[in-house]
Amino acid sequence: MASKIGTINNLVNNWFVGIDSKQIIIIWIGRDSNQTTKLYTASGAMQIYRRYLECNNPTPLLLMPPKNINIFYADKVGRLFCEKTINIIEYY
């Protein structure tokens, strides 16, 4: 599974997106008046998704990168290299 969360300043709204291999579920909590919900994502939208999962079994999300992907490596200042060398941070 994959997910993304967010909370807007002053707790005006919060949201959660949950993804498995068959569905994308989006939950948003907010007020039309732009007043605070007093909820963080962990106490609001994420709890709704947790309850959703209690009744629905997600299917594994299998991500297969395309075969024509080129891998480059970058050092600490952002210089790219085609081959991995010592002290290089790997970015995919």
Backbone as XML, in Angstrom:
<?xml version="1.0"?>
<chain id="A" units="angstrom">
  <residue number="1" name="MET">
    <atom name="N" x="0.831" y="-1.173" z="0.000"/>
    <atom name="CA" x="0.000" y="0.000" z="0.000"/>
    <atom name="C" x="0.874" y="1.235" z="0.000"/>
  </residue>
  <residue number="2" name="ALA">
    <atom name="N" x="0.278" y="2.331" z="-0.399"/>
    <atom name="CA" x="0.947" y="3.616" z="-0.361"/>
    <atom name="C" x="-0.039" y="4.629" z="0.200"/>
  </residue>
  <residue number="3" name="SER">
    <atom name="N" x="0.487" y="5.712" z="0.771"/>
    <atom name="CA" x="-0.406" y="6.735" z="1.317"/>
    <atom name="C" x="0.273" y="8.096" z="1.329"/>
  </residue>
  <residue number="4" name="LYS">
    <atom name="N" x="-0.539" y="9.115" z="1.464"/>
    <atom name="CA" x="-0.065" y="10.492" z="1.593"/>
    <atom name="C" x="-1.018" y="11.195" z="2.545"/>
  </residue>
  <residue number="5" name="ILE">
    <atom name="N" x="-0.467" y="12.012" z="3.450"/>
    <atom name="CA" x="-1.285" y="12.718" z="4.423"/>
    <atom name="C" x="-1.015" y="14.212" z="4.348"/>
  </residue>
  <residue number="6" name="GLY">
    <atom name="N" x="-1.910" y="14.997" z="4.946"/>
    <atom name="CA" x="-1.685" y="16.430" z="5.009"/>
    <atom name="C" x="-2.613" y="17.101" z="5.999"/>
  </residue>
  <residue number="7" name="THR">
    <atom name="N" x="-2.106" y="18.168" z="6.619"/>
    <atom name="CA" x="-2.892" y="19.006" z="7.516"/>
    <atom name="C" x="-2.578" y="20.454" z="7.162"/>
  </residue>
  <residue number="8" name="ILE">
    <atom name="N" x="-3.604" y="21.270" z="6.980"/>
    <atom name="CA" x="-3.427" y="22.684" z="6.662"/>
    <atom name="C" x="-3.220" y="23.469" z="7.958"/>
  </residue>
  <residue number="9" name="ASN">
    <atom name="N" x="-2.494" y="24.590" z="7.876"/>
    <atom name="CA" x="-2.238" y="25.445" z="9.038"/>
    <atom name="C" x="-3.503" y="25.689" z="9.857"/>
  </residue>
  <residue number="10" name="ASN">
    <atom name="N" x="-3.340" y="25.797" z="11.163"/>
    <atom name="CA" x="-4.427" y="26.051" z="12.108"/>
    <atom name="C" x="-5.480" y="24.941" z="12.111"/>
  </residue>
  <residue number="11" name="LEU">
    <atom name="N" x="-5.115" y="23.774" z="11.604"/>
    <atom name="CA" x="-6.013" y="22.609" z="11.598"/>
    <atom name="C" x="-7.328" y="22.889" z="10.873"/>
  </residue>
  <residue number="12" name="VAL">
    <atom name="N" x="-7.263" y="23.726" z="9.828"/>
    <atom name="CA" x="-8.465" y="24.067" z="9.064"/>
    <atom name="C" x="-9.017" y="22.839" z="8.354"/>
  </residue>
  <residue number="13" name="ASN">
    <atom name="N" x="-8.151" y="21.996" z="7.822"/>
    <atom name="CA" x="-8.603" y="20.739" z="7.244"/>
    <atom name="C" x="-7.473" y="19.731" z="7.283"/>
  </residue>
  <residue number="14" name="ASN">
    <atom name="N" x="-7.801" y="18.477" z="7.074"/>
    <atom name="CA" x="-6.785" y="17.434" z="6.979"/>
    <atom name="C" x="-7.279" y="16.386" z="6.008"/>
  </residue>
  <residue number="15" name="TRP">
    <atom name="N" x="-6.335" y="15.652" z="5.432"/>
    <atom name="CA" x="-6.694" y="14.694" z="4.397"/>
    <atom name="C" x="-5.750" y="13.498" z="4.426"/>
  </residue>
  <residue number="16" name="PHE">
    <atom name="N" x="-6.234" y="12.426" z="3.838"/>
    <atom name="CA" x="-5.467" y="11.183" z="3.742"/>
    <atom name="C" x="-5.827" y="10.513" z="2.429"/>
  </residue>
  <residue number="17" name="VAL">
    <atom name="N" x="-4.820" y="10.015" z="1.720"/>
    <atom name="CA" x="-5.032" y="9.238" z="0.499"/>
    <atom name="C" x="-4.389" y="7.875" z="0.718"/>
  </residue>
  <residue number="18" name="GLY">
    <atom name="N" x="-5.166" y="6.812" z="0.552"/>
    <atom name="CA" x="-4.663" y="5.446" z="0.663"/>
    <atom name="C" x="-4.811" y="4.742" z="-0.680"/>
  </residue>
  <residue number="19" name="ILE">
    <atom name="N" x="-3.769" y="4.019" z="-1.082"/>
    <atom name="CA" x="-3.750" y="3.385" z="-2.407"/>
    <atom name="C" x="-3.363" y="1.921" z="-2.270"/>
  </residue>
  <residue number="20" name="ASP">
    <atom name="N" x="-4.148" y="1.042" z="-2.872"/>
    <atom name="CA" x="-3.722" y="-0.344" z="-3.033"/>
    <atom name="C" x="-3.802" y="-0.658" z="-4.526"/>
  </residue>
  <residue number="21" name="SER">
    <atom name="N" x="-3.707" y="-1.911" z="-4.903"/>
    <atom name="CA" x="-3.644" y="-2.228" z="-6.336"/>
    <atom name="C" x="-4.987" y="-2.101" z="-7.046"/>
  </residue>
  <residue number="22" name="LYS">
    <atom name="N" x="-6.089" y="-1.903" z="-6.304"/>
    <atom name="CA" x="-7.380" y="-1.812" z="-6.974"/>
    <atom name="C" x="-8.133" y="-0.513" z="-6.697"/>
  </residue>
  <residue number="23" name="GLN">
    <atom name="N" x="-7.751" y="0.236" z="-5.648"/>
    <atom name="CA" x="-8.509" y="1.432" z="-5.298"/>
    <atom name="C" x="-7.615" y="2.560" z="-4.804"/>
  </residue>
  <residue number="24" name="ILE">
    <atom name="N" x="-8.095" y="3.781" z="-4.997"/>
    <atom name="CA" x="-7.530" y="4.974" z="-4.383"/>
    <atom name="C" x="-8.644" y="5.573" z="-3.530"/>
  </residue>
  <residue number="25" name="ILE">
    <atom name="N" x="-8.406" y="5.687" z="-2.244"/>
    <atom name="CA" x="-9.393" y="6.229" z="-1.313"/>
    <atom name="C" x="-8.884" y="7.588" z="-0.838"/>
  </residue>
  <residue number="26" name="ILE">
    <atom name="N" x="-9.711" y="8.631" z="-0.974"/>
    <atom name="CA" x="-9.351" y="9.978" z="-0.539"/>
    <atom name="C" x="-10.341" y="10.426" z="0.530"/>
  </residue>
  <residue number="27" name="ILE">
    <atom name="N" x="-9.805" y="10.856" z="1.662"/>
    <atom name="CA" x="-10.634" y="11.336" z="2.769"/>
    <atom name="C" x="-10.200" y="12.757" z="3.086"/>
  </residue>
  <residue number="28" name="TRP">
    <atom name="N" x="-11.142" y="13.673" z="3.118"/>
    <atom name="CA" x="-10.878" y="15.067" z="3.461"/>
    <atom name="C" x="-11.827" y="15.483" z="4.565"/>
  </residue>
  <residue number="29" name="ILE">
    <atom name="N" x="-11.308" y="16.142" z="5.584"/>
    <atom name="CA" x="-12.126" y="16.668" z="6.677"/>
    <atom name="C" x="-11.890" y="18.164" z="6.755"/>
  </residue>
  <residue number="30" name="GLY">
    <atom name="N" x="-12.953" y="18.939" z="6.672"/>
    <atom name="CA" x="-12.841" y="20.387" z="6.758"/>
    <atom name="C" x="-14.211" y="20.996" z="6.948"/>
  </residue>
  <residue number="31" name="ARG">
    <atom name="N" x="-14.242" y="22.326" z="7.113"/>
    <atom name="CA" x="-15.499" y="23.051" z="7.296"/>
    <atom name="C" x="-15.625" y="24.120" z="6.222"/>
  </residue>
  <residue number="32" name="ASP">
    <atom name="N" x="-16.830" y="24.323" z="5.725"/>
    <atom name="CA" x="-17.070" y="25.365" z="4.733"/>
    <atom name="C" x="-16.742" y="26.753" z="5.279"/>
  </residue>
  <residue number="33" name="SER">
    <atom name="N" x="-16.832" y="26.926" z="6.579"/>
    <atom name="CA" x="-16.579" y="28.230" z="7.209"/>
    <atom name="C" x="-15.089" y="28.523" z="7.376"/>
  </residue>
  <residue number="34" name="ASN">
    <atom name="N" x="-14.221" y="27.583" z="7.009"/>
    <atom name="CA" x="-12.770" y="27.729" z="7.131"/>
    <atom name="C" x="-12.322" y="27.818" z="8.596"/>
  </residue>
  <residue number="35" name="GLN">
    <atom name="N" x="-13.146" y="27.330" z="9.502"/>
    <atom name="CA" x="-12.798" y="27.288" z="10.923"/>
    <atom name="C" x="-12.054" y="25.995" z="11.220"/>
  </residue>
  <residue number="36" name="THR">
    <atom name="N" x="-11.305" y="25.988" z="12.294"/>
    <atom name="CA" x="-10.507" y="24.824" z="12.653"/>
    <atom name="C" x="-11.372" y="23.579" z="12.905"/>
  </residue>
  <residue number="37" name="THR">
    <atom name="N" x="-10.844" y="22.446" z="12.516"/>
    <atom name="CA" x="-11.500" y="21.170" z="12.818"/>
    <atom name="C" x="-10.994" y="20.610" z="14.142"/>
  </residue>
  <residue number="38" name="LYS">
    <atom name="N" x="-9.899" y="21.170" z="14.646"/>
    <atom name="CA" x="-9.229" y="20.709" z="15.868"/>
    <atom name="C" x="-8.702" y="19.285" z="15.723"/>
  </residue>
  <residue number="39" name="LEU">
    <atom name="N" x="-8.500" y="18.861" z="14.476"/>
    <atom name="CA" x="-8.003" y="17.515" z="14.212"/>
    <atom name="C" x="-6.727" y="17.580" z="13.374"/>
  </residue>
  <residue number="40" name="TYR">
    <atom name="N" x="-5.781" y="16.746" z="13.743"/>
    <atom name="CA" x="-4.632" y="16.490" z="12.882"/>
    <atom name="C" x="-5.001" y="15.329" z="11.973"/>
  </residue>
  <residue number="41" name="THR">
    <atom name="N" x="-4.212" y="15.071" z="10.954"/>
    <atom name="CA" x="-4.503" y="13.949" z="10.070"/>
    <atom name="C" x="-4.558" y="12.637" z="10.839"/>
  </residue>
  <residue number="42" name="ALA">
    <atom name="N" x="-3.642" y="12.461" z="11.809"/>
    <atom name="CA" x="-3.615" y="11.208" z="12.572"/>
    <atom name="C" x="-4.862" y="11.023" z="13.434"/>
  </residue>
  <residue number="43" name="SER">
    <atom name="N" x="-5.505" y="12.103" z="13.831"/>
    <atom name="CA" x="-6.698" y="11.973" z="14.666"/>
    <atom name="C" x="-7.983" y="12.152" z="13.859"/>
  </residue>
  <residue number="44" name="GLY">
    <atom name="N" x="-7.859" y="12.516" z="12.597"/>
    <atom name="CA" x="-9.035" y="12.742" z="11.762"/>
    <atom name="C" x="-9.115" y="11.792" z="10.590"/>
  </residue>
  <residue number="45" name="ALA">
    <atom name="N" x="-8.641" y="12.237" z="9.436"/>
    <atom name="CA" x="-8.792" y="11.485" z="8.193"/>
    <atom name="C" x="-8.157" y="10.091" z="8.268"/>
  </residue>
  <residue number="46" name="MET">
    <atom name="N" x="-7.015" y="9.978" z="8.919"/>
    <atom name="CA" x="-6.348" y="8.673" z="8.998"/>
    <atom name="C" x="-7.175" y="7.675" z="9.806"/>
  </residue>
  <residue number="47" name="GLN">
    <atom name="N" x="-7.891" y="8.137" z="10.807"/>
    <atom name="CA" x="-8.738" y="7.236" z="11.596"/>
    <atom name="C" x="-9.922" y="6.724" z="10.782"/>
  </residue>
  <residue number="48" name="ILE">
    <atom name="N" x="-10.454" y="7.566" z="9.911"/>
    <atom name="CA" x="-11.531" y="7.112" z="9.027"/>
    <atom name="C" x="-11.010" y="6.034" z="8.086"/>
  </residue>
  <residue number="49" name="TYR">
    <atom name="N" x="-9.806" y="6.230" z="7.555"/>
    <atom name="CA" x="-9.217" y="5.226" z="6.662"/>
    <atom name="C" x="-8.945" y="3.926" z="7.413"/>
  </residue>
  <residue number="50" name="ARG">
    <atom name="N" x="-8.475" y="4.043" z="8.660"/>
    <atom name="CA" x="-8.229" y="2.842" z="9.464"/>
    <atom name="C" x="-9.530" y="2.049" z="9.620"/>
  </residue>
  <residue number="51" name="ARG">
    <atom name="N" x="-10.624" y="2.732" z="9.881"/>
    <atom name="CA" x="-11.917" y="2.045" z="10.014"/>
    <atom name="C" x="-12.363" y="1.443" z="8.685"/>
  </residue>
  <residue number="52" name="TYR">
    <atom name="N" x="-12.080" y="2.141" z="7.593"/>
    <atom name="CA" x="-12.385" y="1.602" z="6.266"/>
    <atom name="C" x="-11.648" y="0.275" z="6.057"/>
  </residue>
  <residue number="53" name="LEU">
    <atom name="N" x="-10.371" y="0.223" z="6.437"/>
    <atom name="CA" x="-9.580" y="-0.997" z="6.255"/>
    <atom name="C" x="-10.090" y="-2.154" z="7.111"/>
  </residue>
  <residue number="54" name="GLU">
    <atom name="N" x="-10.733" y="-1.862" z="8.233"/>
    <atom name="CA" x="-11.292" y="-2.931" z="9.062"/>
    <atom name="C" x="-12.385" y="-3.696" z="8.320"/>
  </residue>
  <residue number="55" name="CYS">
    <atom name="N" x="-13.053" y="-3.046" z="7.372"/>
    <atom name="CA" x="-14.153" y="-3.671" z="6.621"/>
    <atom name="C" x="-13.764" y="-4.066" z="5.201"/>
  </residue>
  <residue number="56" name="ASN">
    <atom name="N" x="-12.622" y="-3.616" z="4.730"/>
    <atom name="CA" x="-12.176" y="-3.886" z="3.353"/>
    <atom name="C" x="-10.732" y="-4.338" z="3.374"/>
  </residue>
  <residue number="57" name="ASN">
    <atom name="N" x="-10.462" y="-5.459" z="2.742"/>
    <atom name="CA" x="-9.097" y="-5.969" z="2.677"/>
    <atom name="C" x="-8.373" y="-5.378" z="1.478"/>
  </residue>
  <residue number="58" name="PRO">
    <atom name="N" x="-7.304" y="-4.619" z="1.725"/>
    <atom name="CA" x="-6.560" y="-4.077" z="0.593"/>
    <atom name="C" x="-5.798" y="-5.175" z="-0.140"/>
  </residue>
  <residue number="59" name="THR">
    <atom name="N" x="-5.522" y="-4.948" z="-1.403"/>
    <atom name="CA" x="-4.697" y="-5.888" z="-2.167"/>
    <atom name="C" x="-3.308" y="-5.282" z="-2.327"/>
  </residue>
  <residue number="60" name="PRO">
    <atom name="N" x="-2.278" y="-6.109" z="-2.326"/>
    <atom name="CA" x="-0.909" y="-5.597" z="-2.397"/>
    <atom name="C" x="-0.695" y="-4.688" z="-3.608"/>
  </residue>
  <residue number="61" name="LEU">
    <atom name="N" x="0.043" y="-3.626" z="-3.373"/>
    <atom name="CA" x="0.408" y="-2.697" z="-4.432"/>
    <atom name="C" x="1.785" y="-3.098" z="-4.937"/>
  </residue>
  <residue number="62" name="LEU">
    <atom name="N" x="1.839" y="-3.614" z="-6.141"/>
    <atom name="CA" x="3.100" y="-4.066" z="-6.725"/>
    <atom name="C" x="3.550" y="-3.044" z="-7.758"/>
  </residue>
  <residue number="63" name="LEU">
    <atom name="N" x="4.617" y="-2.344" z="-7.440"/>
    <atom name="CA" x="5.134" y="-1.317" z="-8.337"/>
    <atom name="C" x="6.319" y="-1.879" z="-9.113"/>
  </residue>
  <residue number="64" name="MET">
    <atom name="N" x="6.174" y="-1.944" z="-10.405"/>
    <atom name="CA" x="7.243" y="-2.434" z="-11.269"/>
    <atom name="C" x="7.724" y="-1.281" z="-12.142"/>
  </residue>
  <residue number="65" name="PRO">
    <atom name="N" x="8.973" y="-0.846" z="-11.979"/>
    <atom name="CA" x="9.459" y="0.246" z="-12.822"/>
    <atom name="C" x="9.608" y="-0.214" z="-14.272"/>
  </residue>
  <residue number="66" name="PRO">
    <atom name="N" x="9.422" y="0.688" z="-15.217"/>
    <atom name="CA" x="9.612" y="0.332" z="-16.627"/>
    <atom name="C" x="11.040" y="-0.146" z="-16.875"/>
  </residue>
  <residue number="67" name="LYS">
    <atom name="N" x="11.217" y="-0.971" z="-17.891"/>
    <atom name="CA" x="12.533" y="-1.536" z="-18.183"/>
    <atom name="C" x="13.527" y="-0.501" z="-18.711"/>
  </residue>
  <residue number="68" name="ASN">
    <atom name="N" x="13.045" y="0.606" z="-19.249"/>
    <atom name="CA" x="13.955" y="1.577" z="-19.859"/>
    <atom name="C" x="14.330" y="2.723" z="-18.914"/>
  </residue>
  <residue number="69" name="ILE">
    <atom name="N" x="14.379" y="2.471" z="-17.612"/>
    <atom name="CA" x="14.761" y="3.477" z="-16.629"/>
    <atom name="C" x="16.280" y="3.500" z="-16.511"/>
  </residue>
  <residue number="70" name="ASN">
    <atom name="N" x="16.863" y="4.693" z="-16.567"/>
    <atom name="CA" x="18.296" y="4.867" z="-16.354"/>
    <atom name="C" x="18.533" y="5.287" z="-14.921"/>
  </residue>
  <residue number="71" name="ILE">
    <atom name="N" x="19.521" y="4.696" z="-14.268"/>
    <atom name="CA" x="19.840" y="5.026" z="-12.886"/>
    <atom name="C" x="21.070" y="5.920" z="-12.876"/>
  </residue>
  <residue number="72" name="PHE">
    <atom name="N" x="20.946" y="7.033" z="-12.162"/>
    <atom name="CA" x="22.067" y="7.948" z="-11.975"/>
    <atom name="C" x="22.324" y="8.070" z="-10.482"/>
  </residue>
  <residue number="73" name="TYR">
    <atom name="N" x="23.524" y="8.427" z="-10.136"/>
    <atom name="CA" x="23.911" y="8.615" z="-8.751"/>
    <atom name="C" x="24.327" y="10.063" z="-8.579"/>
  </residue>
  <residue number="74" name="ALA">
    <atom name="N" x="24.137" y="10.609" z="-7.369"/>
    <atom name="CA" x="24.481" y="11.992" z="-7.099"/>
    <atom name="C" x="25.338" y="12.078" z="-5.848"/>
  </residue>
  <residue number="75" name="ASP">
    <atom name="N" x="26.301" y="13.023" z="-5.864"/>
    <atom name="CA" x="27.091" y="13.254" z="-4.651"/>
    <atom name="C" x="26.383" y="14.303" z="-3.796"/>
  </residue>
  <residue number="76" name="LYS">
    <atom name="N" x="27.000" y="14.711" z="-2.706"/>
    <atom name="CA" x="26.362" y="15.610" z="-1.744"/>
    <atom name="C" x="26.072" y="16.997" z="-2.306"/>
  </residue>
  <residue number="77" name="VAL">
    <atom name="N" x="26.756" y="17.397" z="-3.365"/>
    <atom name="CA" x="26.499" y="18.715" z="-3.955"/>
    <atom name="C" x="25.627" y="18.630" z="-5.205"/>
  </residue>
  <residue number="78" name="GLY">
    <atom name="N" x="25.170" y="17.433" z="-5.546"/>
    <atom name="CA" x="24.235" y="17.273" z="-6.649"/>
    <atom name="C" x="24.841" y="16.907" z="-7.993"/>
  </residue>
  <residue number="79" name="ARG">
    <atom name="N" x="26.139" y="16.608" z="-8.056"/>
    <atom name="CA" x="26.752" y="16.180" z="-9.320"/>
    <atom name="C" x="26.302" y="14.761" z="-9.637"/>
  </residue>
  <residue number="80" name="LEU">
    <atom name="N" x="25.887" y="14.532" z="-10.870"/>
    <atom name="CA" x="25.389" y="13.218" z="-11.289"/>
    <atom name="C" x="26.498" y="12.361" z="-11.874"/>
  </residue>
  <residue number="81" name="PHE">
    <atom name="N" x="26.404" y="11.049" z="-11.633"/>
    <atom name="CA" x="27.341" y="10.074" z="-12.148"/>
    <atom name="C" x="26.564" y="8.908" z="-12.740"/>
  </residue>
  <residue number="82" name="CYS">
    <atom name="N" x="27.121" y="8.272" z="-13.746"/>
    <atom name="CA" x="26.468" y="7.111" z="-14.356"/>
    <atom name="C" x="26.758" y="5.831" z="-13.592"/>
  </residue>
  <residue number="83" name="GLU">
    <atom name="N" x="27.881" y="5.771" z="-12.890"/>
    <atom name="CA" x="28.247" y="4.577" z="-12.147"/>
    <atom name="C" x="28.454" y="4.921" z="-10.684"/>
  </residue>
  <residue number="84" name="LYS">
    <atom name="N" x="28.130" y="3.990" z="-9.825"/>
    <atom name="CA" x="28.269" y="4.201" z="-8.389"/>
    <atom name="C" x="29.742" y="4.229" z="-8.000"/>
  </residue>
  <residue number="85" name="THR">
    <atom name="N" x="30.133" y="5.233" z="-7.213"/>
    <atom name="CA" x="31.495" y="5.309" z="-6.700"/>
    <atom name="C" x="31.436" y="5.504" z="-5.191"/>
  </residue>
  <residue number="86" name="ILE">
    <atom name="N" x="32.563" y="5.578" z="-4.546"/>
    <atom name="CA" x="32.621" y="5.739" z="-3.086"/>
    <atom name="C" x="32.032" y="7.098" z="-2.677"/>
  </residue>
  <residue number="87" name="ASN">
    <atom name="N" x="31.319" y="7.116" z="-1.542"/>
    <atom name="CA" x="30.724" y="8.328" z="-0.958"/>
    <atom name="C" x="29.655" y="8.960" z="-1.835"/>
  </residue>
  <residue number="88" name="ILE">
    <atom name="N" x="28.964" y="8.171" z="-2.619"/>
    <atom name="CA" x="27.886" y="8.677" z="-3.472"/>
    <atom name="C" x="26.555" y="8.301" z="-2.828"/>
  </residue>
  <residue number="89" name="ILE">
    <atom name="N" x="25.617" y="9.242" z="-2.789"/>
    <atom name="CA" x="24.274" y="8.977" z="-2.276"/>
    <atom name="C" x="23.423" y="8.506" z="-3.440"/>
  </residue>
  <residue number="90" name="GLU">
    <atom name="N" x="22.701" y="7.424" z="-3.243"/>
    <atom name="CA" x="21.908" y="6.845" z="-4.327"/>
    <atom name="C" x="20.515" y="7.481" z="-4.405"/>
  </residue>
  <residue number="91" name="TYR">
    <atom name="N" x="20.121" y="7.930" z="-5.593"/>
    <atom name="CA" x="18.793" y="8.465" z="-5.838"/>
    <atom name="C" x="18.155" y="7.659" z="-6.953"/>
  </residue>
  <residue number="92" name="TYR">
    <atom name="N" x="16.934" y="7.253" z="-6.808"/>
    <atom name="CA" x="16.242" y="6.510" z="-7.856"/>
    <atom name="C" x="15.167" y="7.373" z="-8.429"/>
  </residue>
</chain>
